[in-house]
Amino acid sequence: MAEPGTRDGGARVRFERQGAVGHVVLEDPPLNLFGAEVMDDLESAVQEAGRADIRALVVRAEGKVFTGGVDVNMFDGLSPDDARELAHRLFRLSHAVEDLPFPTVACVHGLCLTAGFELALACDLIWAAESARFGLVEIVVGVSPFMGGTQRVAERAGPARARELVMSGALFDAATLERWNVVNRVSADAELLESATGFAERLASGPTRAHAATKRVVRAFLADGVRGADDATAEIVPELFATDDLRGAVRTFLEHGPGQATFEGR
């Protein structure tokens, strides 16, 4: 966590579109702290992304850091009931990102702490710069993460690693978290944005409805195990046979061979 910065007017998070790829961009220098205004703007930007005609999303930040974490001023004087209300608000944001019907890629550089790390964990994939440092450091103010970071690290890396990461309050480099399966890819700092955006563009050119089905199947596995996901798959994947993308790709495969199909996301 870090001391708050200031910004005079304007949205602190913006949504922009580059072709089929959308970008949700944190821009509240110097630390992109998660205060009330940033959370409001972030919620609006995610909603805008959900309404836009895009097929993949990159979540990134401007400035020297992805985020210094939560603005601790928000915690001063909170009652348990106030904190419970804040937790529900934060989970609505995490769930909104997770429920987007297309792939999402967090593009992380610099520091990525507390709520910002939890936002990245809500994305399908995390691309990180070599110099990035991650931490769920809430213990410095005597609290445990409450935007879902603990359980989402456990989901990716296992319960023992989640306990280590949260209880230690330490900073972890991108290479370590890649080994733990928390981070998907590590790129040279100068190549991070190009790498993350390029992968998002690759996903956006694919069968968007099939990607959404994959997200649903993984979620079913996490909720109900392999057999539960088997049951879900038998309901989810057959729906793809009504899509233009599948029908066209099958015809293209039969007529021209593999790797020749193009997809429209329908």
Order of alpha helices (4+ residues) and beta strands (2+ residues): beta-beta-alpha-beta-alpha-beta-beta-alpha-beta-beta-alpha-alpha-beta-alpha-beta-alpha-alpha-alpha
